[in-house]
Amino acid sequence: MLPSIKALFWPDWLRTWVQYQLVPAVGLEPRTLAVGVLRGIYDALLFILLGTGILTGGRLYMDGQYTLPRSVQNNVIKWAPVADQIAREVDIPREVPLVLWFKESSMEAVNPSNCIGIMGTYDLVRSGELPCFEPGPISDLEVRRQMIIGAAEFKKRCPEITYWTQNPEVIKRCYFAYNAGVGAARRQDANQSAYVMNNYNENYRNMVYSDIELGTVRVTALGAWPAHLAVQSLIVSQLDLAERPLSITLLDLSTRVYDGLYHHLLDWGWIAAGESGELQFPTRRNLESQPCLGEPPLLGRPGLRPRLNPVSESPILTQDVHGCEYSLPGIDISSSNSTAVLQAPMPGQLTTYTDRWYNSTIRIENEEWIIWLLHPRSYLVKEGQVERGQAVGIMGAVGIATGPHVHYTVYNKVSETFVDPRHVIP
């Protein structure tokens, strides 16, 4: 019955005509089209999950003397992905849109009565470049639109800053330029500005600040620079929580679905096997300059050995072995997907921390091996026991990094030496 129905609605002559006449005539490439549609669906799903702001909760881990109110912490977690997308497009540090919003409106989605909106765009409204922002509550879409406006103005007043800028003096000067103007930032020291430095430490508390609207006042609120550090710390440590945010779980799930479909396309032959992203190491490798590396032991328990690439999707080698000077020799692996899921190469006890260079870090240890994964933008699991292949994080560029990637380091406890990751990557 079924074969006859199939023959009736999809006869051989029709299949042949579609394959050899219709498809070439209209220039369709089914494989490319299918992959493009899947990627489009995946990107749209991520935008909906992260862009609508379902990230809630959060806890601030700070060693300093300042903190953010609980409601602000929740908003930071909620809007961090959107702010990051805006910051990448404008080329400013990812925390900036959130800090500007916090400093101007305490991160409340309510336009003040003075027409300058939640980002405090005084000059743009007064000059007529922008109309008055209607006072009152605003939607998430309007919040995003104003964050884009504020980010663009920040970049215009401080063109030397980039998404990767870590120099505190540059960042402080840029906040000063946004608030007080380019001329004031050139003539005065940002460290003497209450807007930038207030409540940073005992030397910068309750500073006097001259405001165009308010006049001369003594400020008690958190200044832009400590707010920047607080927001930065909160974003990095957002998953060091008793319960991880729902949207991160959904992000993990959606990425697993995408990864599963991707591999099924490989199995079905819709994507060439060469596109799966196997690492291409240089034909000639000079490891003499890396004396900290040793040979992996021949013996040991196979079940404990790291045997997976930490980047689960389309891994790309971006830098061969380096890092002896930092005591973590390893390789840099990126992906065609800048938010690829990181997986545990081996079973073991997982811990997370930020090192002295501000690199977010995932560390996994078992009886014979230790591995490190640097720069993840977020963690997907609590600290504790993980299994090989378990999703543990999202690839990022937190710390000293020039783009989304993972620095992968392998250490063998039996031989007491670091090992070239090439020996343990399939």
Buried (B, 14 or more C-beta within 10 A) or exposed (E): EEEEEEEEEEEEEEEEEEEEEEEEEEEEEEBEEBBEEBBEBBEEBBEEBBBEBBBEBBEBEBEEEBBBEEEBBBBBBBBBBBBBBBBEEBBBBBBBBBBBBBBBBBBBBEBBEEBBBBBBBBBBBEEEEBEEBEEEEBEBEBBBBBBBBBBBBBBEBBEEBBBEBEEEEBBBBBBBBBBBBBEEBEEEEBBEBBBBBBBBEEEBBEBEBEBEEEEEEEBEEBBBBBBBBBBBBBBBBBBBBEEBBEBBEBBBEBBEBBBEBBEEBBEEEBBEEEEEBBBEBEEEEEEEEBEEBBEBBEEBEEEBBBBBBBBBBBBBBBBBBBBBEBEBBBBBBBBEBBBBBBBBBBBBEBEBEBBEEBBBBBBBBBEBBBBBBBBBBBBBBBBEEBEBBBBBBBBBBBBBBEEBBBBBBBBBBEBEBBBBBBEBBE
